[in-house]
Amino acid sequence: MTYDQILTLDYIVKYGSFKAAAEVMHKSQPSLSMAIKKLEEEYQITLFNRDGYRPVLTEEGKKFYKKAEFVISEFKSLDILAHELGAGYETEINICADAIFPICHISDVLQSFFEPHITTTLNLNIDVLEGVIEKLKNHEVDFALGPKFSDVDDIEAIKIIKTEVVPVISKKHFELMNNELNYIKNLPQIVVGSSSKEARGKIRGLISNQYWHTSDLSMKEQLIESGLGWGRLPIHQIENKLKLGTLIEITEIPEVKSRKVDLYLLRSKNKIMGPNTKSLWNYLKTLGEKLV
């Protein structure tokens, strides 16, 4: 039995056929069939029922695969650990933060970490929604800070802080609105869209009959403050505007509510971390409970 045979079994199960697995693994279909056949012959077991259109695990196959999943997981962890041990101290750490993440809440943490790491540069870029997850999956960043939209096997998520996004409107529209939902529906809703290709055109929490799209929260704030529409903004971004009254929170319309949002440390389990990156990850992870 070889690890390659175990990995072949895993791909066939996950992708549903020998053909699909071969395409993903960049191997020929006959080579995958041979690998499974040798594995079955070695232990005198039948892993797949091949009578149907797609291969289906037999009862023996199900028991074998359950153990195989554990082996694959442990091997991947060992492989990542070996690469990390062999890696030198990196000079850059790349982090993606969701636009609603209040960096101000962890500024002291970042400062205390980077003061002794004077040769390490922090590259912090901003994205929104599924765009953050896409960057993680594509290994464009070392880790990320933001909401978790769904459970993804390859993404580790550790909750560290909360924030709140609140629906706001300009003073001019607030005076005319009279807490009526129809007024809100007839006013453009300013939304920030995801940069993710898969989620493009997908709008969360849409209430108005018309929406205006921007990729920047600062621009969204300006559009709302100028009276061109309404929308939700993170509370830490607009606290001063709320105090000044140039933006007013919508509180009396049940359909338009503020939202509490859990924010996480996010990383791809398959992305190798250098010593400095791993140290920062563990630093934030350890301090997570104190930041909540």
Secondary structure, 3 states (H helix, E strand, C coil): CCHHHHHHHHHHHHHCCHHHHHHHHCCCHHHHHHHHHHHHHHHCCCCEECCCCCCEECHHHHHHHHHHHHHHHHHHHHHHHHHHHHCCCCCEEEEEEECCCCHHHHHHHHHHHHCCCCCCEEEEEEECCHHHHHHHHCCCCCEEEECCCCCCCCEEEEEEEEEEEEEEEEHHHHHHHCCCHHHHHCCCEEEECCCCCCCCCCCCCCCCCCEEEECCHHHHHHHHHCCCCEEEEEHHHHHHHHHHCCEEECCCCCCCCCEEEEEEEEEECCCCCCHHHHHHHHHHHHHHHHHC
